[in-house]
């Protein structure tokens, strides 16, 4: 690009871009609007895939340089803003009336957003598991069938299969989180397992005590159905045990996540906390985007069957329940108040330091 005297149109390749809306087919203004909105989504999907892949690549390193974490947080923040923008973009689509949509809907044939290979790619990249999809759906099964049609479709399938073969962002994130020093103990050190076990057990004791104290307060208030409340507190504590000690073995990744959330004010944990918050905000923005999509579709086409043969709005509503980063949400349920959390061991380890302090 150096030395090239670009014009605005040449730099953005507007001559090619503005020929992609199908005006040569004599489409109506309504249909052109429909096409432009969806083309814009696909352009944003392309950017989302690039941003998420960069974050995944940062976190999947065996040793993640601390200087790379702020860049990962920035990329996640940008992706969140893109999803927020796309959520508002549905309001542009809502200017299309039901009759306006019906006038060209048949011309779509079986074409459906369900066939957006870029959306499938960023879902795979994030780490959305097949068992968490509706009906345990295989996300690339549709593209295996399409791959029989042309070389272009075969290349799309290969790209999706390559994405499936790589670690997801969720896997890379939890692997990185699992290496968090807990109570001053370094991951993989001689007595690390013992330190982690002591921390988890102390936290669980605090969690159980918190529930018992809450039950006592409710009893003093004369709460009705106290027995039911006690059962709920006991059930919540069992869930906390299952979360931290799944199948009888402590999960260091979840213990690390709990430690970061419990002691989030510590300087050494500042960037890990920011990155976790950025991931949660990203997923929240995705859920809102999916919800806005469902409301737009319901407004324009009611509860008709989708062009791809899905149940339409019902299907879209269920996809808004998708969660990829489940542990990041679940850990919030088992937190205890700061004055009840286990006493921090080796607090200086987590503070600020300078060369003169070494």
Buried (B, 14 or more C-beta within 10 A) or exposed (E): EEEEEEEEEEEEEEEEEEEEBEEEEEBEEBBBBBBEBBEBBEEBBEEBBEBBBBBBBBBBEEEBEEEBBEEBBBBBBEBBEBBBEBBEBBEEBEEBEEEBBEBBBEEEEEEBBBBBBBBBBBBBBBBBBBEBBEEEEEBBEBBBEBBEEEEEBBEBBEBBBEBBEBBBBBBBBBBBBBBBBBBBBBEEEEEBEEBBBBBBBBBBEBBBEBBBEBBEEBEEEEEEEBEEBBEBBBEBBEEBBEBBBEEEEBBBBBBBBBBBBBBBEBEBBBBBBBBBBBBBBBBBBBBBBBBBBBBBBBBBBEEBEBBBEBBBBBBBBBBBEBBBBEBBEBBEEBBBEEEBBBEBEEEEBBEEEEEEEE
